Amino acid sequence: MKYTEEMILHSPSGYCMPFEEDKNKEVTLSKGYGEQKDAVTGETFFNHGIDFNASHRPLAAVASGVVSSIGTDKERGVYIVIRYGKYEVTYAHLANIFIRFGQKVKAGQTVAISGSDLHMEVAFDGEELNPIEFLTMLYGNIQALRKAGHEATHEFIQFDGEMKTRYDRDKEEIEELMIRFLPVYMEDLFRGAYTVPEYTEQSLRNVFAVGATKNYFFETMPSMANPLGIGSRALPLASKVQNLLIADFLNYLALRHNVYLSTMDEELKKNFNPRP
């Protein structure tokens, strides 16, 4: 497709690719745009986007935009849609979301974490596009700014190694529960229908206080996507925060929906009090 002047993406905050390349974990395109053939069944289907084997990668806003949709469905799992002018970019099959509906975002801002893979769709003025063409245009914008001596991209948060939590054995089940309940959980938090327990808030304060005393913050140059300058040394801090957030999500499911992990026995359910 030849991009016309109307299709040029203007962004006061610059431009950024959806995720940063990692030399240790190569990202490949697992499904292209258009008609595809299922490797198992041999059946053909039309893929309205592209898919990457980008497992649990921080995902960035690609330009200045606004969050136009957050939801979950059978085909895309947890997904977000961000509008950049007349463009709408969808990230799907997500493990976590860090933005809310209607929020303004800037290039390089971390907006989500991918699941086991990443599905991406792009539309311009309501018309579906091949995301590869959009990414090619985006990369061209980045290179043009760099040649002009301007900063085009922003630093991502990078951790060395896997982030471990005490819920790893139930990881798949928790992710399935998040696909079903995370939008409702976020909505109930926003409306005040569910209040985070005081001990959870206090624990989060303590975690960040410890992080400050151990100089976890500003290890790297702060940026829009990583305002605290967190580096690999902060992995214990990130794991602790993850434990607290998962525990609160499970607490919400138990209190508001009477839903528990399948690995919990009846005695544990009666005295359920998820601990980070």
LOLOKOL-883040 format. One record per residue: chain; residue in one letter; x, y, z of N, C-alpha, C in turn. Coordinates in steps of 0.02 Angstrom, whole numbers, plus 50000, padded with zeros to 5 digits. Layout:
% residues N
A, A, X, Y, Z, X, Y, Z, X, Y, Z
...
//
This chain:
% residues 276
A, M, 50042, 49940, 50000, 50000, 50000, 50000, 50044, 50062, 50000
A, K, 50026, 50112, 49960, 50061, 50175, 49959, 50027, 50223, 50006
A, Y, 50064, 50247, 50056, 50035, 50293, 50105, 50029, 50363, 50076
A, T, 49969, 50390, 50080, 49956, 50458, 50056, 49972, 50508, 50112
A, E, 49971, 50571, 50095, 49985, 50623, 50145, 49935, 50620, 50203
A, E, 49873, 50603, 50187, 49822, 50598, 50239, 49838, 50543, 50290
A, M, 49875, 50493, 50268, 49888, 50435, 50311, 49952, 50443, 50352
A, I, 49987, 50499, 50345, 50047, 50510, 50385, 50027, 50517, 50459
A, L, 50061, 50480, 50501, 50046, 50480, 50573, 50087, 50535, 50607
A, H, 50053, 50585, 50635, 50085, 50640, 50670, 50083, 50626, 50745
A, S, 50140, 50634, 50778, 50144, 50618, 50849, 50192, 50665, 50885
A, P, 50166, 50709, 50928, 50209, 50756, 50966, 50260, 50721, 51010
A, S, 50245, 50660, 51033, 50290, 50625, 51078, 50340, 50580, 51041
A, G, 50339, 50581, 50975, 50384, 50539, 50937, 50351, 50472, 50919
A, Y, 50392, 50422, 50905, 50366, 50357, 50883, 50405, 50301, 50917
A, C, 50374, 50243, 50921, 50405, 50186, 50954, 50376, 50122, 50923
A, M, 50418, 50071, 50915, 50393, 50006, 50893, 50354, 49974, 50951
A, P, 50308, 49927, 50937, 50266, 49897, 50989, 50305, 49863, 51045
A, F, 50362, 49832, 51029, 50403, 49801, 51080, 50476, 49806, 51059
A, E, 50520, 49801, 51108, 50591, 49807, 51094, 50621, 49739, 51079
A, E, 50667, 49737, 51033, 50701, 49675, 51016, 50745, 49653, 51075
A, D, 50748, 49589, 51086, 50789, 49559, 51138, 50836, 49509, 51104
A, K, 50901, 49521, 51107, 50949, 49478, 51073, 50948, 49407, 51101
A, N, 50929, 49400, 51164, 50928, 49334, 51196, 50864, 49295, 51181
A, K, 50811, 49330, 51161, 50747, 49298, 51148, 50720, 49325, 51082
A, E, 50736, 49291, 51028, 50716, 49314, 50962, 50641, 49312, 50953
A, V, 50613, 49364, 50924, 50542, 49368, 50910, 50532, 49354, 50835
A, T, 50488, 49308, 50820, 50473, 49292, 50750, 50399, 49301, 50737
A, L, 50383, 49310, 50673, 50313, 49315, 50652, 50285, 49245, 50646
A, S, 50235, 49229, 50686, 50207, 49161, 50684, 50148, 49155, 50636
A, K, 50112, 49210, 50624, 50057, 49211, 50575, 50057, 49278, 50539
A, G, 50051, 49276, 50474, 50047, 49337, 50436, 49975, 49361, 50427
A, Y, 49967, 49416, 50391, 49901, 49443, 50378, 49870, 49408, 50318
A, G, 49804, 49399, 50321, 49768, 49370, 50264, 49754, 49296, 50273
A, E, 49744, 49261, 50218, 49726, 49190, 50220, 49784, 49148, 50246
A, Q, 49768, 49106, 50296, 49818, 49064, 50327, 49793, 48991, 50327
A, K, 49839, 48945, 50336, 49822, 48875, 50340, 49841, 48848, 50408
A, D, 49792, 48817, 50442, 49804, 48788, 50508, 49853, 48729, 50501
A, A, 49907, 48732, 50540, 49959, 48681, 50535, 49935, 48613, 50559
A, V, 49884, 48610, 50601, 49860, 48547, 50629, 49803, 48519, 50587
A, T, 49751, 48560, 50574, 49692, 48535, 50539, 49697, 48542, 50463
A, G, 49740, 48587, 50440, 49745, 48599, 50369, 49692, 48645, 50342
A, E, 49647, 48669, 50385, 49594, 48714, 50364, 49621, 48784, 50353
A, T, 49592, 48820, 50305, 49612, 48889, 50292, 49567, 48937, 50330
A, F, 49596, 48994, 50349, 49558, 49045, 50384, 49590, 49112, 50368
A, F, 49553, 49166, 50381, 49579, 49233, 50367, 49601, 49265, 50432
A, N, 49665, 49285, 50435, 49692, 49318, 50494, 49688, 49394, 50483
A, H, 49650, 49428, 50526, 49639, 49500, 50518, 49695, 49542, 50546
A, G, 49748, 49509, 50570, 49806, 49545, 50595, 49868, 49504, 50583
A, I, 49918, 49513, 50626, 49978, 49472, 50624, 49993, 49448, 50695
A, D, 50030, 49393, 50701, 50045, 49364, 50766, 50121, 49356, 50774
A, F, 50145, 49374, 50834, 50215, 49365, 50851, 50221, 49316, 50909
A, N, 50277, 49278, 50911, 50289, 49236, 50969, 50326, 49276, 51022
A, A, 50296, 49332, 51042, 50324, 49378, 51091, 50295, 49363, 51159
A, S, 50325, 49316, 51194, 50298, 49292, 51258, 50315, 49340, 51315
A, H, 50262, 49366, 51348, 50267, 49408, 51407, 50318, 49465, 51397
A, R, 50306, 49503, 51343, 50347, 49561, 51327, 50311, 49625, 51347
A, P, 50347, 49675, 51374, 50317, 49741, 51383, 50297, 49770, 51315
A, L, 50237, 49795, 51310, 50211, 49823, 51248, 50203, 49899, 51256
A, A, 50222, 49936, 51205, 50222, 50008, 51209, 50170, 50040, 51164
A, A, 50148, 50100, 51183, 50110, 50142, 51137, 50158, 50164, 51082
A, V, 50135, 50164, 51020, 50181, 50179, 50964, 50186, 50254, 50948
A, A, 50140, 50294, 50977, 50139, 50366, 50963, 50094, 50399, 51015
A, S, 50080, 50463, 51005, 50033, 50498, 51049, 49962, 50475, 51030
A, G, 49924, 50452, 51080, 49858, 50426, 51064, 49813, 50424, 51125
A, V, 49756, 50390, 51117, 49708, 50383, 51172, 49679, 50313, 51170
A, V, 49668, 50283, 51229, 49642, 50216, 51234, 49567, 50217, 51216
A, S, 49549, 50183, 51162, 49480, 50185, 51138, 49439, 50124, 51156
A, S, 49473, 50070, 51179, 49435, 50010, 51198, 49479, 49963, 51240
A, I, 49448, 49933, 51289, 49479, 49879, 51329, 49426, 49826, 51338
A, G, 49443, 49764, 51326, 49392, 49712, 51332, 49421, 49642, 51330
A, T, 49377, 49594, 51325, 49397, 49524, 51320, 49344, 49487, 51279
A, D, 49366, 49442, 51237, 49320, 49399, 51201, 49355, 49333, 51185
A, K, 49317, 49286, 51156, 49342, 49219, 51145, 49399, 49218, 51095
A, E, 49395, 49260, 51044, 49446, 49259, 50991, 49510, 49293, 51011
A, R, 49505, 49350, 51044, 49565, 49391, 51058, 49588, 49388, 51130
A, G, 49549, 49355, 51174, 49567, 49356, 51244, 49562, 49427, 51271
A, V, 49607, 49447, 51316, 49610, 49515, 51341, 49644, 49558, 51288
A, Y, 49612, 49615, 51271, 49640, 49657, 51218, 49630, 49731, 51234
A, I, 49670, 49773, 51202, 49663, 49845, 51206, 49665, 49873, 51136
A, V, 49632, 49930, 51126, 49634, 49966, 51063, 49654, 50038, 51078
A, I, 49706, 50062, 51044, 49729, 50131, 51053, 49721, 50168, 50987
A, R, 49691, 50227, 50991, 49680, 50268, 50931, 49736, 50319, 50925
A, Y, 49768, 50319, 50867, 49819, 50369, 50851, 49794, 50408, 50790
A, G, 49763, 50465, 50801, 49732, 50501, 50745, 49678, 50458, 50714
A, K, 49683, 50443, 50649, 49634, 50400, 50617, 49653, 50326, 50620
A, Y, 49712, 50312, 50648, 49732, 50242, 50656, 49706, 50213, 50721
A, E, 49688, 50149, 50719, 49673, 50111, 50780, 49716, 50048, 50780
A, V, 49754, 50039, 50834, 49798, 49981, 50840, 49775, 49938, 50898
A, T, 49765, 49874, 50884, 49742, 49826, 50934, 49799, 49780, 50955
A, Y, 49808, 49772, 51021, 49851, 49720, 51049, 49806, 49669, 51083
A, A, 49813, 49605, 51066, 49770, 49554, 51094, 49811, 49496, 51122
A, H, 49776, 49451, 51159, 49807, 49394, 51194, 49854, 49420, 51249
A, L, 49829, 49469, 51288, 49871, 49502, 51338, 49869, 49467, 51406
A, A, 49925, 49472, 51442, 49929, 49445, 51510, 49912, 49498, 51562
A, N, 49925, 49561, 51545, 49911, 49615, 51593, 49904, 49681, 51556
A, I, 49866, 49728, 51586, 49854, 49793, 51557, 49871, 49847, 51608
A, F, 49903, 49901, 51586, 49923, 49954, 51632, 49890, 50021, 51616
A, I, 49838, 50021, 51576, 49805, 50083, 51556, 49730, 50075, 51567
A, R, 49694, 50131, 51563, 49622, 50129, 51571, 49588, 50161, 51510
A, F, 49524, 50147, 51503, 49486, 50174, 51446, 49488, 50251, 51448
A, G, 49500, 50281, 51390, 49500, 50354, 51385, 49566, 50387, 51403
A, Q, 49614, 50348, 51427, 49678, 50376, 51448, 49720, 50397, 51388
A, K, 49753, 50454, 51394, 49800, 50476, 51342, 49867, 50442, 51353
A, V, 49900, 50423, 51299, 49965, 50389, 51304, 50015, 50423, 51258
A, K, 50079, 50410, 51271, 50132, 50439, 51230, 50177, 50383, 51204
A, A, 50215, 50398, 51152, 50259, 50349, 51122, 50307, 50321, 51174
A, G, 50312, 50255, 51176, 50358, 50222, 51222, 50328, 50205, 51289
A, Q, 50268, 50230, 51304, 50236, 50215, 51369, 50215, 50142, 51370
A, T, 50234, 50106, 51423, 50215, 50036, 51429, 50140, 50031, 51443
A, V, 50103, 49996, 51400, 50030, 49993, 51407, 50005, 49924, 51426
A, A, 50046, 49872, 51414, 50022, 49804, 51427, 50081, 49756, 51426
A, I, 50067, 49694, 51447, 50114, 49638, 51442, 50081, 49585, 51398
A, S, 50117, 49561, 51349, 50089, 49509, 51306, 50082, 49443, 51344
A, G, 50039, 49400, 51318, 50032, 49333, 51346, 50084, 49287, 51316
A, S, 50065, 49226, 51299, 50112, 49180, 51268, 50129, 49201, 51197
A, D, 50086, 49243, 51166, 50100, 49271, 51101, 50066, 49339, 51096
A, L, 50076, 49373, 51042, 50045, 49439, 51031, 50009, 49440, 50965
A, H, 49946, 49459, 50966, 49907, 49470, 50905, 49897, 49545, 50897
A, M, 49911, 49570, 50837, 49907, 49642, 50824, 49865, 49655, 50762
A, E, 49819, 49704, 50768, 49778, 49725, 50711, 49784, 49800, 50703
A, V, 49776, 49823, 50641, 49780, 49895, 50626, 49724, 49914, 50578
A, A, 49692, 49971, 50591, 49641, 49998, 50546, 49654, 50072, 50536
A, F, 49638, 50098, 50477, 49642, 50170, 50464, 49574, 50194, 50441
A, D, 49546, 50240, 50480, 49480, 50268, 50464, 49429, 50213, 50454
A, G, 49434, 50160, 50496, 49387, 50105, 50494, 49403, 50050, 50445
A, E, 49455, 50060, 50403, 49474, 50010, 50353, 49533, 49969, 50377
A, E, 49525, 49904, 50376, 49577, 49858, 50399, 49640, 49862, 50355
A, L, 49698, 49863, 50388, 49762, 49865, 50352, 49806, 49805, 50372
A, N, 49853, 49789, 50330, 49904, 49740, 50348, 49951, 49774, 50398
A, P, 49956, 49750, 50460, 49998, 49782, 50511, 50071, 49789, 50490
A, I, 50095, 49743, 50447, 50165, 49748, 50425, 50177, 49814, 50389
A, E, 50129, 49835, 50348, 50136, 49898, 50312, 50137, 49957, 50361
A, F, 50096, 49954, 50413, 50094, 50006, 50463, 50161, 50008, 50501
A, L, 50187, 49950, 50520, 50251, 49947, 50556, 50308, 49972, 50514
A, T, 50305, 49959, 50449, 50356, 49983, 50403, 50355, 50059, 50400
A, M, 50295, 50088, 50397, 50288, 50161, 50398, 50313, 50189, 50463
A, L, 50296, 50156, 50519, 50317, 50178, 50585, 50393, 50178, 50591
A, Y, 50424, 50125, 50567, 50497, 50120, 50570, 50529, 50175, 50528
A, G, 50498, 50190, 50471, 50523, 50245, 50429, 50520, 50312, 50466
A, N, 50466, 50323, 50503, 50460, 50385, 50542, 50515, 50390, 50595
A, I, 50528, 50334, 50627, 50580, 50332, 50679, 50648, 50349, 50650
A, Q, 50665, 50318, 50593, 50729, 50330, 50561, 50735, 50402, 50536
A, A, 50680, 50430, 50512, 50681, 50499, 50488, 50695, 50547, 50545
A, L, 50665, 50536, 50603, 50677, 50579, 50661, 50749, 50572, 50685
A, R, 50774, 50511, 50685, 50843, 50502, 50706, 50893, 50538, 50661
A, K, 50881, 50535, 50596, 50925, 50570, 50548, 50922, 50645, 50558
A, A, 50863, 50669, 50581, 50855, 50740, 50592, 50883, 50762, 50660
A, G, 50908, 50712, 50699, 50938, 50727, 50763, 50889, 50730, 50821
A, H, 50829, 50701, 50812, 50779, 50701, 50865, 50773, 50631, 50895
A, E, 50753, 50629, 50959, 50742, 50565, 50992, 50674, 50538, 50970
A, A, 50674, 50477, 50944, 50611, 50450, 50917, 50582, 50396, 50961
A, T, 50623, 50361, 50999, 50599, 50306, 51039, 50615, 50317, 51112
A, H, 50586, 50275, 51154, 50594, 50279, 51226, 50614, 50212, 51254
A, E, 50648, 50214, 51311, 50674, 50153, 51341, 50619, 50111, 51371
A, F, 50625, 50046, 51362, 50580, 49998, 51394, 50609, 49976, 51460
A, I, 50566, 49952, 51505, 50590, 49919, 51565, 50617, 49851, 51546
A, Q, 50679, 49837, 51566, 50709, 49773, 51549, 50728, 49735, 51612
A, F, 50711, 49672, 51617, 50732, 49629, 51672, 50770, 49571, 51644
A, D, 50822, 49549, 51680, 50860, 49491, 51660, 50832, 49430, 51696
A, G, 50804, 49383, 51659, 50777, 49323, 51690, 50702, 49326, 51698
A, E, 50674, 49270, 51721, 50602, 49263, 51730, 50580, 49294, 51796
A, M, 50520, 49323, 51797, 50492, 49349, 51858, 50452, 49293, 51892
A, K, 50475, 49270, 51949, 50443, 49214, 51983, 50394, 49240, 52036
A, T, 50338, 49205, 52045, 50291, 49221, 52098, 50271, 49156, 52133
A, R, 50238, 49163, 52190, 50216, 49103, 52227, 50155, 49070, 52195
A, Y, 50130, 49100, 52141, 50071, 49073, 52107, 50089, 49040, 52040
A, D, 50153, 49027, 52028, 50174, 49002, 51963, 50141, 48935, 51945
A, R, 50128, 48892, 51995, 50098, 48827, 51980, 50027, 48835, 51954
A, D, 49994, 48890, 51972, 49925, 48903, 51950, 49923, 48956, 51895
A, K, 49979, 48968, 51863, 49985, 49023, 51815, 49932, 49020, 51760
A, E, 49924, 48962, 51728, 49877, 48957, 51672, 49805, 48969, 51695
A, E, 49787, 48941, 51753, 49719, 48951, 51777, 49707, 49024, 51796
A, I, 49756, 49056, 51827, 49749, 49127, 51845, 49742, 49170, 51782
A, E, 49780, 49155, 51730, 49775, 49194, 51668, 49706, 49185, 51636
A, E, 49678, 49124, 51641, 49610, 49113, 51614, 49559, 49153, 51654
A, L, 49569, 49155, 51721, 49523, 49194, 51763, 49529, 49269, 51748
A, M, 49590, 49292, 51732, 49599, 49362, 51716, 49563, 49379, 51650
A, I, 49565, 49334, 51602, 49530, 49345, 51539, 49456, 49355, 51552
A, R, 49428, 49316, 51599, 49356, 49320, 51614, 49339, 49379, 51659
A, F, 49380, 49392, 51710, 49359, 49438, 51762, 49398, 49503, 51767
A, L, 49455, 49510, 51734, 49496, 49570, 51743, 49459, 49634, 51725
A, P, 49422, 49637, 51669, 49386, 49699, 51654, 49335, 49718, 51708
A, V, 49301, 49666, 51736, 49251, 49679, 51789, 49287, 49702, 51853
A, Y, 49343, 49670, 51868, 49383, 49688, 51926, 49405, 49761, 51922
A, M, 49431, 49782, 51864, 49453, 49851, 51856, 49394, 49899, 51861
A, E, 49337, 49880, 51833, 49278, 49922, 51836, 49254, 49931, 51907
A, D, 49253, 49875, 51946, 49231, 49879, 52016, 49279, 49921, 52058
A, L, 49343, 49918, 52043, 49391, 49961, 52078, 49378, 50034, 52062
A, F, 49367, 50048, 51998, 49356, 50116, 51976, 49292, 50145, 52007
A, R, 49239, 50105, 52012, 49175, 50129, 52039, 49173, 50128, 52115
A, G, 49223, 50097, 52146, 49223, 50091, 52219, 49181, 50034, 52244
A, A, 49158, 49990, 52199, 49119, 49932, 52220, 49163, 49881, 52256
A, Y, 49227, 49883, 52243, 49275, 49841, 52278, 49333, 49885, 52301
A, T, 49352, 49878, 52364, 49407, 49917, 52393, 49465, 49872, 52410
A, V, 49524, 49891, 52388, 49584, 49853, 52404, 49594, 49853, 52480
A, P, 49605, 49794, 52510, 49615, 49791, 52583, 49672, 49836, 52606
A, E, 49665, 49862, 52666, 49715, 49908, 52693, 49784, 49875, 52698
A, Y, 49786, 49809, 52715, 49851, 49777, 52723, 49887, 49771, 52655
A, T, 49848, 49767, 52600, 49879, 49764, 52533, 49910, 49832, 52516
A, E, 49873, 49886, 52530, 49899, 49953, 52516, 49962, 49965, 52558
A, Q, 49961, 49945, 52622, 50018, 49956, 52665, 50078, 49915, 52642
A, S, 50065, 49853, 52619, 50119, 49811, 52594, 50152, 49841, 52533
A, L, 50111, 49869, 52488, 50139, 49902, 52429, 50183, 49961, 52448
A, R, 50160, 50000, 52498, 50200, 50057, 52521, 50267, 50032, 52549
A, N, 50264, 49977, 52587, 50325, 49950, 52616, 50374, 49925, 52562
A, V, 50346, 49893, 52511, 50388, 49868, 52457, 50427, 49924, 52423
A, F, 50392, 49979, 52408, 50425, 50034, 52375, 50472, 50071, 52421
A, A, 50457, 50071, 52486, 50503, 50101, 52534, 50569, 50062, 52536
A, V, 50563, 49995, 52537, 50623, 49953, 52536, 50661, 49963, 52471
A, G, 50625, 49968, 52415, 50657, 49979, 52350, 50698, 50043, 52350
A, A, 50672, 50095, 52384, 50708, 50158, 52387, 50772, 50152, 52429
A, T, 50767, 50117, 52487, 50825, 50111, 52531, 50880, 50068, 52499
A, K, 50861, 50021, 52455, 50910, 49978, 52423, 50933, 50005, 52355
A, N, 50912, 50067, 52341, 50933, 50101, 52279, 50913, 50062, 52216
A, Y, 50853, 50032, 52217, 50827, 49998, 52158, 50806, 50048, 52104
A, F, 50787, 50108, 52127, 50761, 50157, 52080, 50818, 50198, 52049
A, F, 50806, 50221, 51987, 50853, 50263, 51950, 50919, 50227, 51937
A, E, 50915, 50161, 51931, 50973, 50122, 51910, 50991, 50137, 51838
A, T, 50940, 50151, 51797, 50950, 50170, 51728, 50921, 50240, 51718
A, M, 50933, 50269, 51661, 50907, 50336, 51647, 50830, 50334, 51644
A, P, 50795, 50374, 51685, 50721, 50374, 51683, 50696, 50394, 51614
A, S, 50638, 50367, 51596, 50608, 50382, 51532, 50532, 50381, 51540
A, M, 50497, 50397, 51486, 50424, 50397, 51489, 50397, 50328, 51507
A, A, 50428, 50275, 51480, 50404, 50207, 51492, 50429, 50179, 51558
A, N, 50484, 50208, 51584, 50515, 50182, 51645, 50534, 50241, 51690
A, P, 50484, 50276, 51718, 50498, 50339, 51754, 50539, 50330, 51817
A, L, 50542, 50270, 51846, 50582, 50257, 51905, 50652, 50233, 51889
A, G, 50667, 50223, 51825, 50733, 50200, 51806, 50749, 50131, 51833
A, I, 50700, 50086, 51833, 50708, 50019, 51862, 50749, 49975, 51815
A, G, 50797, 49938, 51843, 50838, 49892, 51805, 50831, 49821, 51831
A, S, 50877, 49778, 51812, 50872, 49707, 51829, 50877, 49693, 51904
A, R, 50910, 49738, 51941, 50917, 49728, 52014, 50849, 49732, 52049
A, A, 50801, 49761, 52016, 50735, 49770, 52047, 50689, 49710, 52038
A, L, 50716, 49654, 52011, 50675, 49595, 51999, 50640, 49571, 52063
A, P, 50674, 49568, 52122, 50638, 49549, 52183, 50581, 49596, 52200
A, L, 50591, 49660, 52188, 50538, 49709, 52200, 50478, 49697, 52155
A, A, 50492, 49685, 52090, 50439, 49673, 52042, 50400, 49609, 52059
A, S, 50437, 49557, 52081, 50404, 49494, 52100, 50359, 49503, 52160
A, K, 50381, 49543, 52208, 50340, 49556, 52268, 50276, 49594, 52249
A, V, 50283, 49644, 52207, 50224, 49681, 52185, 50176, 49635, 52147
A, Q, 50204, 49592, 52104, 50162, 49545, 52067, 50124, 49499, 52114
A, N, 50157, 49475, 52166, 50124, 49433, 52216, 50066, 49469, 52249
A, L, 50077, 49531, 52267, 50025, 49571, 52300, 49965, 49582, 52254
A, L, 49978, 49597, 52190, 49924, 49610, 52144, 49884, 49547, 52128
A, I, 49918, 49490, 52120, 49884, 49427, 52108, 49842, 49408, 52168
A, A, 49871, 49416, 52228, 49834, 49400, 52290, 49771, 49442, 52295
A, D, 49775, 49506, 52278, 49716, 49548, 52282, 49663, 49528, 52231
A, F, 49685, 49508, 52171, 49639, 49485, 52120, 49602, 49422, 52144
A, L, 49638, 49375, 52175, 49607, 49315, 52201, 49560, 49331, 52259
A, N, 49579, 49380, 52299, 49536, 49402, 52354, 49471, 49430, 52327
A, Y, 49475, 49469, 52274, 49415, 49497, 52241, 49370, 49442, 52215
A, L, 49399, 49392, 52181, 49359, 49337, 52154, 49322, 49300, 52208
A, A, 49356, 49289, 52265, 49325, 49252, 52320, 49268, 49292, 52351
A, L, 49279, 49357, 52363, 49230, 49399, 52397, 49170, 49417, 52353
A, R, 49184, 49434, 52290, 49131, 49460, 52247, 49098, 49408, 52202
A, H, 49134, 49353, 52187, 49107, 49305, 52139, 49108, 49233, 52165
A, N, 49133, 49223, 52226, 49137, 49156, 52255, 49174, 49107, 52207
A, V, 49228, 49133, 52178, 49269, 49094, 52132, 49338, 49082, 52163
A, Y, 49361, 49019, 52160, 49425, 49001, 52191, 49466, 48961, 52141
A, L, 49531, 48957, 52153, 49574, 48914, 52113, 49555, 48841, 52124
A, S, 49561, 48801, 52073, 49542, 48730, 52078, 49588, 48692, 52125
A, T, 49648, 48718, 52138, 49696, 48684, 52182, 49681, 48696, 52256
A, M, 49633, 48739, 52271, 49615, 48752, 52342, 49567, 48699, 52367
A, D, 49582, 48672, 52427, 49536, 48624, 52457, 49482, 48662, 52495
A, E, 49431, 48625, 52518, 49373, 48656, 52550, 49392, 48693, 52614
A, E, 49439, 48665, 52652, 49460, 48696, 52714, 49494, 48763, 52700
A, L, 49534, 48765, 52647, 49568, 48826, 52629, 49518, 48879, 52605
A, K, 49467, 48857, 52569, 49416, 48904, 52545, 49380, 48937, 52604
A, K, 49366, 48898, 52657, 49330, 48925, 52714, 49370, 48979, 52749
A, N, 49435, 48972, 52750, 49479, 49019, 52783, 49521, 49059, 52734
A, F, 49492, 49071, 52675, 49531, 49100, 52621, 49555, 49170, 52639
A, N, 49620, 49178, 52634, 49651, 49243, 52646, 49716, 49244, 52606
A, P, 49712, 49260, 52541, 49772, 49256, 52499, 49829, 49299, 52525
A, R, 49888, 49271, 52529, 49946, 49307, 52555, 49997, 49317, 52500
A, P, 50029, 49376, 52499, 50079, 49390, 52447, 50144, 49353, 52460
//
